[in-house]
Amino acid sequence: DADAPTTQDDDDDDANTGGSWPTPLGVLSSYEPVRAAREAYETLVSMIIRPPRADYDETEDLGPRRFEYEGRAYRRRDYVVRNARGLRLRCSRWSPELRIQSSASAPAGAAHRRRRRPAVVYVHGNASCRLEALPILSLCLALGLDVVAFDAAGSG
């Protein structure tokens, strides 16, 4: 009978083993469009959950460590912090260059006040890195704000 289901005895090429009836998923997985759709789905999920790291050269792409903007000297300080899971996060802070004053000429507490400045902490998007902060740098510095950016775990 042409309409009778096939068993392992009848068809040795069947994908299922052990003589069991094919499951709908087993039947569907043998079709090329379903396999292609499954691979596309897995690729999409991995791009969202574990996207490829942004690839850049810290010394070239983040700009100079010391620079001048609107007549004022600034510097970029790069450093590493560890998150709660112990992963290393690479960070940068752009801020005005500190002017060293002799302790006799500086008012009491002036050095402490110079280091405490408002800052924008820039958090980049998925599959990106701290380079995203560069377009806002000039605006923030002009407004008297430092900029801190970091590469989130798995990024940059």
Phi, psi and chi 1 to 4 in degrees:
 res  aa     phi    psi   chi1   chi2   chi3   chi4
   1 ASP       -  127.5 -176.0   12.4      -      -
   2 ALA   -70.5  -25.6      -      -      -      -
   3 ASP   -89.6   -3.9  -66.4  -29.3      -      -
   4 ALA   -72.1  141.7      -      -      -      -
   5 PRO   -63.6  151.2   11.0  -15.0      -      -
   6 THR   -91.9  136.7  -53.0      -      -      -
   7 THR  -109.2  175.0   64.5      -      -      -
   8 GLN   -63.0  -35.5 -174.0  174.6    5.5      -
   9 ASP   -63.5  -36.2  -64.3  -27.9      -      -
  10 ASP   -78.7  -29.4  -65.6  -29.8      -      -
  11 ASP  -142.3  101.4 -174.3    1.3      -      -
  12 ASP   -70.9  -13.8  -70.6  -26.2      -      -
  13 ASP   -85.5   -1.1  -64.7  -29.6      -      -
  14 ASP   -60.0  139.4 -172.7   33.0      -      -
  15 ALA   -67.6  -29.8      -      -      -      -
  16 ASN   -78.5  149.8  -76.0  -33.8      -      -
  17 THR  -116.5  164.0   59.4      -      -      -
  18 GLY    81.7    9.1      -      -      -      -
  19 GLY    74.5   10.3      -      -      -      -
  20 SER   -80.5  159.5   62.4      -      -      -
  21 TRP   -71.2  143.2  -67.9   93.4      -      -
  22 PRO   -64.2  138.4    6.3   -6.5      -      -
  23 THR   -83.8  157.4   62.7      -      -      -
  24 PRO   -56.5  -39.8  -25.7   33.0      -      -
  25 LEU   -66.0  -40.6 -175.7   57.1      -      -
  26 GLY   -62.0  -38.1      -      -      -      -
  27 VAL   -69.4  -45.7  170.4      -      -      -
  28 LEU   -67.3  -35.0  -69.7  177.0      -      -
  29 SER   -66.2  -15.9   66.7      -      -      -
  30 SER   -80.9  -11.7   66.0      -      -      -
  31 TYR   -84.6  133.9  -69.4  104.4      -      -
  32 GLU   -57.2  -44.8 -176.0   63.6   26.5      -
  33 PRO   -61.1  -36.0  -21.4   30.4      -      -
  34 VAL   -69.4  -42.1  173.3      -      -      -
  35 ARG   -62.4  -43.1 -172.9  178.6   66.5   73.1
  36 ALA   -63.6  -41.2      -      -      -      -
  37 ALA   -65.1  -40.2      -      -      -      -
  38 ARG   -63.8  -44.2 -178.3  179.6  -64.7  134.0
  39 GLU   -63.5  -40.3  -72.9  176.9    8.6      -
  40 ALA   -63.8  -42.1      -      -      -      -
  41 TYR   -62.0  -45.9  172.4   77.3      -      -
  42 GLU   -64.0  -37.0  -71.3  171.6    5.0      -
  43 THR   -65.2  -44.5  -60.4      -      -      -
  44 LEU   -61.5  -45.4  177.7   64.2      -      -
  45 VAL   -61.9  -43.1  167.4      -      -      -
  46 SER   -68.2  -29.7   68.4      -      -      -
  47 MET   -68.1  -32.7  -68.0  -67.0  -70.2      -
  48 ILE   -84.2  -46.9  -66.3  169.2      -      -
  49 ILE   -79.5  -41.5  -65.6  174.2      -      -
  50 ARG  -136.1   74.0 -170.7  173.1  -64.0  -88.0
  51 PRO   -71.1  160.5   25.8  -32.7      -      -
  52 PRO   -65.1  146.0   18.8  -25.9      -      -
  53 ARG   -69.2  144.4  -64.0  171.5   77.2   93.9
  54 ALA   -68.3  136.0      -      -      -      -
  55 ASP  -111.3  116.4 -174.9   26.6      -      -
  56 TYR  -151.9  163.0   67.6   96.1      -      -
  57 ASP  -101.0  112.1 -178.1  -10.4      -      -
  58 GLU   -57.1  -40.5 -174.9  176.0  -82.1      -
  59 THR   -74.3  -28.5   56.7      -      -      -
  60 GLU   -93.2  -50.3  -65.2  -77.0  -34.9      -
  61 ASP   -80.8  -24.1  -62.1  -30.1      -      -
  62 LEU   -83.6   -2.5  -73.7  172.8      -      -
  63 GLY    88.7  178.8      -      -      -      -
  64 PRO   -68.8  152.6   24.2  -31.6      -      -
  65 ARG   -70.6  -32.7  -70.2 -166.2 -179.5  -86.6
  66 ARG  -126.1  136.7  -72.4 -172.8  159.8   64.4
  67 PHE  -156.0  167.5   59.2   98.4      -      -
  68 GLU  -117.6  138.4 -163.2  165.6  -59.9      -
  69 TYR  -140.1  123.2  177.2   69.5      -      -
  70 GLU    49.3   46.2  -65.6 -165.7    0.0      -
  71 GLY    78.0    7.4      -      -      -      -
  72 ARG  -122.8  142.2 -173.7  164.0 -172.3 -172.6
  73 ALA   -84.0  134.7      -      -      -      -
  74 TYR  -128.9  164.0  -69.9   89.2      -      -
  75 ARG  -143.8  154.4   74.4  178.2 -147.4  150.9
  76 ARG  -108.7  126.2 -175.2 -170.5   86.2 -125.8
  77 ARG  -112.7  122.4 -175.1  172.8   68.2   93.9
  78 ASP   -99.4  141.0  -60.6  -38.8      -      -
  79 TYR  -156.1  172.3   54.9   97.3      -      -
  80 VAL  -124.3  136.1  175.4      -      -      -
  81 VAL  -124.2  159.2  -62.5      -      -      -
  82 ARG  -107.3  136.2  -69.9 -161.1  179.6  -92.5
  83 ASN   -85.1 -177.2   68.2    8.7      -      -
  84 ALA   -62.4  -25.4      -      -      -      -
  85 ARG   -89.6    3.4  -65.2 -175.5  -58.9  169.4
  86 GLY    84.1    6.5      -      -      -      -
  87 LEU   -80.3  144.1  -59.8  173.6      -      -
  88 ARG   -83.9  128.0  -64.5  168.1   39.0  120.8
  89 LEU  -112.1  123.6  -54.8 -179.9      -      -
  90 ARG   -83.4  132.4  -54.1 -136.9   21.0  107.2
  91 CYS  -130.0  158.2  -50.9      -      -      -
  92 SER  -138.0  145.5  -66.3      -      -      -
  93 ARG  -131.6  125.2 -178.0  177.9 -172.6  128.9
  94 TRP  -103.5  125.0  -68.5  -93.3      -      -
  95 SER  -153.9  165.3   58.2      -      -      -
  96 PRO   -63.2  147.6  -17.3   27.1      -      -
  97 GLU   -67.9  132.2 -169.2   78.4   70.9      -
  98 LEU   -76.0  134.9  -68.2  177.3      -      -
  99 ARG   -92.7  126.8  -66.9 -170.8 -169.6  113.7
 100 ILE   -83.2  123.1  -53.5  -61.2      -      -
 101 GLN  -112.7  148.1  -66.0 -179.3  -11.5      -
 102 SER   -65.4  146.7   68.2      -      -      -
 103 SER   -62.9  -25.4   57.6      -      -      -
 104 ALA   -72.2  -35.1      -      -      -      -
 105 SER   -91.0  -15.4   63.8      -      -      -
 106 ALA   -86.5  138.6      -      -      -      -
 107 PRO   -64.4  154.8    1.0    1.1      -      -
 108 ALA   -57.7  130.9      -      -      -      -
 109 GLY    80.5    3.0      -      -      -      -
 110 ALA   -62.8  -40.1      -      -      -      -
 111 ALA   -63.1  -39.7      -      -      -      -
 112 HIS   -65.8  -42.2  179.5   67.6      -      -
 113 ARG   -66.3  -34.5  -79.8 -164.6  -60.0  -85.2
 114 ARG   -65.3  -34.5  -93.7 -164.8  -51.2  -87.5
 115 ARG   -78.3  -24.8  -79.4 -172.4 -130.0  123.9
 116 ARG   -91.1  102.6  -66.4 -175.2   62.6  175.4
 117 ARG  -130.9  151.7  -64.6  175.1   38.2   88.0
 118 PRO   -66.5  146.7   18.9  -25.7      -      -
 119 ALA  -139.1  147.8      -      -      -      -
 120 VAL   -96.5  125.3  170.5      -      -      -
 121 VAL   -97.7  110.6  177.3      -      -      -
 122 TYR   -91.5  123.6 -170.9   91.8      -      -
 123 VAL  -109.7  116.7 -179.4      -      -      -
 124 HIS   -73.2  167.3   63.5   74.2      -      -
 125 GLY   -80.2  177.8      -      -      -      -
 126 ASN   -61.1  139.3 -166.9   26.4      -      -
 127 ALA    61.6   31.9      -      -      -      -
 128 SER  -128.2 -157.9 -170.0      -      -      -
 129 CYS  -159.4 -176.5   61.8      -      -      -
 130 ARG   -67.3  -10.8   58.4 -167.2  151.7  142.0
 131 LEU   -59.4  -25.1  -71.8  176.5      -      -
 132 GLU   -58.6  -23.7  -95.7 -171.7   26.7      -
 133 ALA   -75.9  -18.2      -      -      -      -
 134 LEU   -57.9  -40.4  -65.8  179.5      -      -
 135 PRO   -63.5  -24.0  -25.1   34.3      -      -
 136 ILE   -94.5   -4.2   67.7  157.0      -      -
 137 LEU   -59.4  -49.7 -166.5   56.1      -      -
 138 SER   -64.1  -40.4   58.8      -      -      -
 139 LEU   -62.6  -47.9  173.5   64.7      -      -
 140 CYS   -64.0  -44.5  -68.6      -      -      -
 141 LEU   -63.8  -39.2  -64.7  177.9      -      -
 142 ALA   -63.4  -30.1      -      -      -      -
 143 LEU   -85.9    1.7  -67.5  172.3      -      -
 144 GLY    83.2   21.3      -      -      -      -
 145 LEU  -108.1  137.5  -56.1  168.1      -      -
 146 ASP   -75.9  160.8  -70.9    4.6      -      -
 147 VAL  -124.9  128.5  176.2      -      -      -
 148 VAL  -118.4  130.5  176.4      -      -      -
 149 ALA  -137.0  149.6      -      -      -      -
 150 PHE  -141.6  158.0   63.3   95.0      -      -
 151 ASP   -90.4  113.8  -69.0  -25.5      -      -
 152 ALA   -61.8  158.6      -      -      -      -
 153 ALA   -54.7  130.3      -      -      -      -
 154 GLY    84.4    1.3      -      -      -      -
 155 SER  -120.5  165.1  -59.2      -      -      -
 156 GLY    57.1      -      -      -      -      -
